[in-house]
Amino acid sequence: MHISEGVLRPEILAGTAFLTAGFVAAGLRRIDEKEIPAMGILSAAFFVASLVHVPAGPVSVHLVLNGLLGIILGIRAFPSILIALFLQALMFQFGGFTSLGANTLNMALPAFVCWLALGWAGKPETGSKTVGLVGFLVGFFSVFLAGVMVGLTLAMNGEAFYPAAKTAVLAHVPVMFIEGVLTSSCLLFIRQVKPEMLAGQAGKKSRW
Amino acid sequence: MLNEKAIDHSSLMARFDPRLKIIGMVLFSVLVAVMERKAAIGFAFLLSITMVFLSGLKFRDVVKGLAPVNSMVIFLWFFLPLSVNGVDIRILGPLTASREGIDLAVLITLKANVMMLMFISFAATTNVMTAGQALACLGLPSKLVHLFFFTYRYIFVIESEFITLRTAMAIRGFVPRTSVHTYRSYAYLVGMLLVRSWDRAERVYRAMICRGFNGTFYSLSGFAMTRKDGVIFGVMCLWMMVMGYVEWVVKAF
């Protein structure tokens, strides 16, 4: 969920923008010039994912894929998600300019946290059952945490926003399960077809 | 299907130097974000709507651009009038809302739309590639700029691959439902999309290296600031000072 312009208080905008800038700078330092085209693919996939709607009962939800991005990219998910969100703002007016920091943080920090906790599963020697389970957890928690962070950002705006914040968190619940199943199958698929995509970051654990 | 939007270069905003346009948009957005008085936001509205007029946009496109922001605004309207404590006013039968809550919702609606109008006037008159170059000129780290260019390039590739794969699935009788089978099929779709594009990115990168790519993108069209750009930017800045004056100094409003 993109938080739009004009909603958040300036202190929150400044704080989240500052944190995002720090993480993006840290992520950029870990990017090798040669990896940029492949990262562009992942940013673009994140961009397109939010245009892909899947059925969830009577309604449809769009894919998020921040967990998948996190597990492949680690902290480099920050610049990647920042660029995708900025392009979405430019092309579709999703979100906006001043809320870019908050939106990037809400999407990318859960991805990074999931990678910190579960990134080891990207190693080639991990068994397929483990990868399947880890994939589910990554998909589930990256969306869960993103929902919680959207809720927190809104709630920090003042007591008046509590009900809206709670609703925003609840809206993420069906998506968590869908993303869990999806990320799990997707990781298994990538592990079988192109394991080097996952290995790239798992091997770098020591120098994030 | 995604399309690269065509920029109408005849409008004043389209010919405005993109670097100054970005600086102006950023200053304006930050200023409106900290404003709390409706009168000052009214002055901000005058500037942003002028910019939209100078962009030569169709009314329909402006409305379309404002839609995403207002979906969030409408979402908040469901909650804010009821969740703020204050003087209750009756709306319909037993339903009451607080005046303070409505005030807050109105303020957010105004700010969101005023900021988005300015953003639209920037986004609709600036080529995405030009925006990237302008950001590079303004000191955005080169790796981030490269990532921006590659991402923009691959959005269209990934989207067309997605449409191809989805058509292939539909031909084979796939109908999306709420089922694990559907989600798994979409997972393989995403996986296949990534794998195919990944290989493609590698091939493209090697081809670029072969042609002497050394990590810099060269632009054939440099930016040139003219006196007209300076005048537009100056007027914007002056008007922003008026906005600040109304927000923080004047007591009358």
Interface residues (C-beta under 8 A of the other chain):
Chain A: H2 I3 S4 E5 G6 V7 P10 L13 V24 A25 L28 I31 E33 K34 I36 P37 A38 M39 G40 I41 L42 S43 A44 A45 F47 V48 A49 L51 V52 V54 P55 A56 G57 L63 L65 L68 P79 S80 L82 I83 A84 F86 L87 A89 L90 M91 F92 Q93 F94 G95 G96 F97 T98 E159 A160 F161 Y162 P163 A164 T167 I178 V181 L182 T183 S184 S185 C186 F189 I190 V193 K194 M197
Chain B: L2 K5 M25 V26 S29 V30 V32 A33 V34 G65 L66 A67 P68 V69 M72 V73 F75 L76 F78 F79 L80 L82 S83 V84 G101 L104 I108 T109 L110 K111 A112 N113 V114 M115 M116 F119 I120 A123 V128 A131 P141 K143 L144 H146 L147 F148 F149 F150 T151 Y152 R153 Y154 I155 V157 I158 E159 F162 P176 R177 T178 V180 T182 Y183 R184 Y186 A187 Y188 V190 G191 M192 L193 L194 V195 S197 W198 R200 A201 E202 V204 Y205 G215
